[in-house]
Amino acid sequence: MIYLDNAATSFHKPQEVIDAVVTAMKTMGNAGRGVNDASLDASRMLYDTREKLAKLFNSTDPCNVAFTCNSTEALNIALKGLLDPGDHVITTELEHNSVLRPLYELEAKGVELTIIEADKKGLIDYDDFDKSFRPNTKLVVCTHASNLTGNMLDITLIGKKAHDHGALFVVDASQTAGVFPIDVQAMDIDVLCFTGHKSLLGPQGTGGIVVREGLKVRPLKTGGSGVKTYSKTHPADMPTALEAGTLNSHGIAGLNAALDYLERVGIDTIREKELSLMWRFYNGIKDIEGIQIYGDFSQPVRSPIVSFNLAEFDSSTVGDELYNTYDISVRTGGHCAPLMHKALGTIDKGAVRFSFSHMNTEEEIDEAIAAIRDMISEA
């Protein structure tokens, strides 16, 4: 199978990631729940992983990094832990449902919501942010890159605008963490939400939230923590404040190994390879008659994603044909990005999304291009 659905999850993991998970399952106990070697080894690994993530994102303290199951959990923690009825929040039409649905829930409870519109290329006007701030604007939340078009937002600019207006800045880095440089201090990011199973190349069920020093976020969950057992309230200190219950230490051990892999290979090297494959694919299909490609390809810096529709075919029909006839795996449909599809005019058909890994090859890309040419010639 040619796997080109890396925006959903990276399928080809480094072997050391797989080995680390297996070893952890054989050797690690429950961190913070004992003084035996199995428990202490888990605790040491968790802190080591926090240190590596803090370094990757330039957080001031590893204890500001809390582990979650995925970006969705991290975003729910951030939004529901910072917003109250009467607060105002700004977001964009590029967002995934992991941002939109929590915001709609909060809106129903009295939070005011402004959504910045996107044009037919999936682009926003940054001046719309300035027009949207209100005296009660509590925070701005946005994706770093659209999971549908691959368009990237200038989060450094948005972060500055948020802080200039006294608002917090929350970033969904699901599509960029591990492949694009992210500096939470330089980019004015108050809360960074990320998943471990995409470009960070870790196992599913891993992710995290990086909270600015001194910022208090209400926990989404409370319960066992391994400390302060006799207190009626959950511990308030990070990272325990946002980590109720047993952590996925086995998966985080794999994430730890993935971070070592990323440092050894270099995220710049990985990004260059993925963008090279993306441009090879884009240039190979862009002039095919009957193809409609979505997003802005006028800028060289973008997430390695190409989404399109082929003639009048529904996206699911194209995806099924690619898999059943050519053994190529892609993502079709709505991509959990309803407002982006509305902006692009693709609600009825969805879109076919190709997303690339540095572990893909040029030969695989050429096979994918040939498959699309073959499909349109037989249409």
C-alpha positions in Angstrom: 0.0 0.0 0.0 1.1 3.5 -0.8 0.1 5.5 2.3 -0.6 9.2 1.7 -2.8 10.0 4.6 -0.2 11.4 7.0 -2.4 14.4 8.0 -4.7 11.8 9.7 -1.8 9.9 11.3 1.7 9.0 10.4 1.6 5.4 9.5 5.2 4.6 9.1 6.9 5.0 12.5 10.6 4.8 13.1 11.5 1.4 14.4 12.9 2.8 17.6 9.4 4.1 18.4 7.9 0.7 18.1 10.8 -0.8 20.1 10.4 1.8 22.9 6.7 1.0 23.3 7.3 -2.8 23.5 10.1 -2.3 26.0 7.9 0.1 28.1 5.1 -2.5 28.2 7.6 -5.1 29.5 9.3 -2.9 32.1 7.4 0.2 33.2 4.9 0.5 36.1 2.6 3.4 37.0 4.5 6.7 37.4 4.1 8.4 40.8 2.4 5.4 42.4 5.4 3.7 44.1 9.1 3.7 44.8 9.8 0.4 43.0 12.1 0.5 39.9 9.2 0.0 37.5 7.3 3.0 38.8 10.5 5.2 39.1 11.6 4.3 35.6 8.2 5.4 34.3 8.5 8.7 36.2 12.0 9.4 34.9 10.9 8.7 31.3 7.9 11.0 31.6 10.1 13.9 32.9 12.7 13.2 30.2 9.9 13.5 27.6 8.7 16.7 29.1 12.2 18.1 28.9 12.5 17.2 25.2 9.1 18.7 24.4 9.9 21.9 26.3 13.2 22.2 24.3 11.4 21.5 21.0 8.8 24.3 21.7 11.1 26.6 23.8 9.0 26.4 26.9 10.6 27.9 30.0 10.0 24.9 32.2 9.4 21.2 31.5 6.7 21.2 34.2 4.6 23.5 31.9 4.1 20.5 29.6 1.2 18.3 30.5 0.4 15.1 28.6 -3.0 14.5 27.0 -4.5 11.7 24.8 -4.4 13.9 21.7 -4.9 17.5 20.5 -8.7 17.3 21.0 -8.3 16.7 24.7 -5.6 19.5 24.9 -7.9 22.0 23.1 -10.9 21.1 25.3 -8.7 21.6 28.4 -7.5 25.0 27.1 -10.8 26.4 25.9 -13.0 25.1 28.7 -10.4 25.9 31.3 -9.9 29.5 30.3 -13.3 30.8 29.0 -16.3 31.8 31.1 -19.8 33.1 30.2 -19.5 36.7 29.1 -16.0 36.2 27.6 -15.4 36.8 23.9 -13.3 34.4 21.8 -12.0 34.8 18.2 -11.3 31.9 15.8 -11.2 31.2 12.1 -13.0 29.2 9.4 -9.9 27.1 9.0 -10.5 25.2 12.2 -11.0 21.5 12.9 -14.0 20.4 14.9 -11.7 19.9 17.9 -11.7 23.7 18.1 -15.2 24.4 16.8 -17.3 22.0 18.8 -15.9 23.0 22.2 -16.5 26.7 21.2 -20.1 26.0 20.1 -20.6 24.3 23.5 -19.2 27.3 25.3 -21.2 29.7 23.1 -24.4 27.9 24.2 -23.3 28.7 27.8 -22.8 32.4 27.3 -19.4 32.8 25.7 -19.4 35.2 22.7 -17.9 33.8 19.5 -16.4 35.5 16.4 -15.3 33.4 13.4 -13.0 35.0 10.9 -14.1 34.1 7.4 -11.9 32.6 4.7 -12.0 33.2 1.0 -12.3 30.7 -1.9 -8.6 29.8 -1.5 -9.0 29.2 2.2 -7.2 32.4 3.1 -8.1 34.9 5.8 -7.6 38.7 6.0 -5.5 39.4 9.1 -7.0 42.8 9.4 -10.2 41.0 10.3 -8.6 40.2 13.7 -8.1 43.8 14.5 -11.8 44.5 13.6 -13.0 41.7 15.9 -11.4 42.5 19.2 -13.8 43.7 21.9 -13.2 44.9 25.5 -14.2 41.4 26.7 -12.1 39.4 24.3 -10.4 36.7 26.4 -8.5 34.7 23.8 -7.8 34.0 20.2 -7.6 30.3 19.1 -6.5 29.1 15.7 -4.8 26.3 13.8 -1.2 26.7 12.7 -2.1 25.0 9.4 -5.3 23.9 7.8 -5.7 20.1 7.7 -7.7 20.5 4.5 -5.8 23.0 2.3 -2.4 23.0 3.9 -2.5 26.8 4.1 -0.6 28.1 7.1 -1.5 31.0 9.3 1.0 33.5 10.5 0.8 32.7 14.1 3.6 35.1 15.1 1.5 37.9 13.7 -1.7 36.7 15.3 0.0 36.1 18.6 1.2 39.7 18.6 -2.2 41.0 17.7 -3.8 39.0 20.6 -1.3 40.2 23.1 -1.5 43.8 21.9 -5.2 43.6 22.7 -4.7 41.9 26.1 -6.0 38.6 24.9 -4.5 35.1 25.3 -3.4 33.1 22.3 -4.1 29.4 22.0 -2.7 27.4 19.0 -3.7 24.1 17.5 -0.4 22.6 16.2 -1.9 19.3 15.2 -0.6 19.5 11.6 2.7 21.2 12.3 4.3 20.0 15.6 7.4 18.0 14.6 7.8 19.3 11.1 7.7 23.2 11.5 9.6 25.1 14.1 7.4 26.4 17.0 8.7 28.8 19.6 6.0 29.5 22.2 7.9 32.5 23.6 8.8 34.2 20.3 5.3 33.5 18.9 3.5 34.8 21.9 1.7 31.5 22.4 0.1 31.2 25.8 -1.2 27.6 25.2 0.1 25.2 22.6 -2.0 22.1 21.9 -0.4 19.2 20.0 -0.8 15.5 19.2 1.9 12.9 19.2 0.8 10.6 16.5 1.1 12.8 13.4 4.4 14.6 12.5 5.8 14.0 15.9 5.8 10.3 14.8 4.7 8.9 18.1 1.9 6.5 19.0 -1.7 7.3 18.9 -3.2 8.2 22.3 -0.4 10.7 23.0 -0.3 14.4 22.9 0.1 17.4 25.1 -0.5 21.0 26.2 2.2 23.6 26.9 1.0 26.3 29.2 2.7 29.6 29.7 4.4 30.1 33.0 2.0 31.6 35.5 -1.2 31.0 33.5 -3.7 28.9 35.4 -6.0 26.6 33.4 -8.9 24.9 35.1 -8.6 21.1 34.8 -11.0 19.3 32.5 -10.7 16.2 34.8 -10.0 15.7 38.4 -9.1 12.5 40.3 -6.1 10.4 41.2 -2.8 12.1 40.9 -0.4 10.1 43.1 0.1 13.1 45.4 -2.0 14.9 48.0 -4.3 12.0 48.4 -6.1 13.4 51.4 -7.0 16.7 49.8 -10.5 17.2 48.6 -9.3 19.3 45.7 -7.2 18.2 42.8 -3.5 19.5 42.9 -3.2 22.9 41.4 0.5 22.8 40.4 1.5 21.9 36.8 1.7 19.4 35.3 -0.3 17.4 37.8 -3.1 19.9 37.6 -4.0 18.8 34.1 -3.1 15.1 34.3 -5.7 13.3 36.4 -5.4 9.6 36.3 -2.9 7.2 35.0 -0.9 8.5 32.0 -0.3 6.5 28.8 3.3 5.9 29.8 3.8 3.1 27.2 2.7 5.4 24.4 4.7 8.4 25.8 7.8 6.1 25.9 7.3 5.8 22.1 6.9 9.6 21.8 10.1 10.0 23.7 11.9 7.8 21.2 10.2 9.7 18.3 11.6 13.0 19.7 15.1 11.5 19.7 14.5 10.5 16.1 13.4 14.0 15.1 16.4 15.6 16.7 18.8 13.1 15.0 17.3 13.5 11.6 16.3 17.2 12.0 12.9 18.7 11.5 14.3 21.0 8.8 15.5 17.9 6.8 12.1 16.2 7.3 10.2 19.3 6.2 12.3 19.8 3.1 11.7 16.2 2.0 7.9 16.4 2.6 7.5 19.7 0.8 9.6 18.4 -2.1 7.3 15.4 -2.4 4.2 17.7 -2.1 5.5 20.0 -4.9 6.3 17.0 -7.1 2.8 15.8 -6.7 1.1 19.2 -7.1 3.1 20.0 -10.3 2.3 16.5 -11.6 -1.5 17.0 -11.3 -2.2 20.7 -11.5 -2.7 20.8 -15.3 -4.8 17.7 -15.6 -8.1 18.6 -17.2 -11.0 18.4 -14.8 -9.1 18.7 -11.6 -9.8 21.4 -9.0 -7.1 21.9 -6.4 -7.9 23.8 -3.2 -5.7 26.1 -1.2 -3.0 28.7 -1.9 0.1 27.4 -3.6 1.6 30.8 -4.3 3.7 30.6 -1.2 6.5 28.0 -0.8 5.9 27.6 3.0 2.8 25.5 3.6 1.9 22.2 5.2 2.6 19.2 2.9 -1.0 18.7 1.9 -2.8 18.7 -1.5 -6.6 18.5 -1.6 -8.6 18.4 -4.8 -11.7 17.1 -6.6 -11.7 15.2 -9.9 -14.3 16.2 -12.5 -17.8 15.7 -11.1 -17.0 12.7 -9.0 -17.7 12.6 -5.3 -14.5 12.5 -3.3 -15.4 9.2 -1.7 -15.7 7.6 -5.2 -12.2 8.8 -6.1 -10.8 7.6 -2.8 -12.3 4.2 -3.2 -11.0 3.8 -6.7 -7.5 4.9 -5.6 -7.4 2.3 -2.9 -9.2 -0.6 -4.6 -7.5 -0.3 -8.0 -4.2 1.4 -7.2 -3.6 0.5 -3.6 -3.2 4.2 -2.6 -4.6 5.3 0.7 -5.8 8.9 1.1 -8.5 10.8 3.0 -11.8 11.9 1.5 -15.0 13.6 2.8 -15.3 16.4 5.2 -12.0 16.1 7.2 -13.7 17.4 10.4 -13.4 20.9 8.9 -17.0 22.0 8.0 -16.4 25.7 7.8 -13.4 25.3 5.5 -15.5 23.2 3.1 -18.2 25.9 3.2 -15.6 28.5 2.3 -14.3 26.3 -0.5 -17.7 25.4 -1.8 -17.1 21.7 -1.3 -19.7 20.7 1.2 -21.6 18.4 -1.2 -18.6 16.5 -2.6 -16.0 16.8 0.1 -12.4 16.6 -1.1 -9.7 14.1 -1.8 -6.7 14.8 0.4 -3.1 13.7 -0.2 -0.7 14.3 2.7 2.9 13.4 2.7 5.6 11.9 4.9 9.4 12.1 4.6 9.2 8.3 4.5 7.3 8.4 1.2 9.4 8.1 -2.0 9.4 9.9 -5.3 8.5 6.6 -7.0 5.3 6.5 -4.8 4.5 10.1 -5.8 4.9 9.3 -9.5 2.6 6.2 -9.1 0.0 8.4 -7.5 0.2 11.0 -10.3 -0.1 8.2 -12.9 -3.1 6.8 -11.1 -4.9 10.1 -11.2 -4.1 10.6 -14.9 -5.3 7.1 -15.6 -8.6 7.7 -13.7 -9.4 10.9 -15.6 -8.6 9.4 -18.9 -11.1 6.6 -18.3 -13.8 9.0 -16.9 
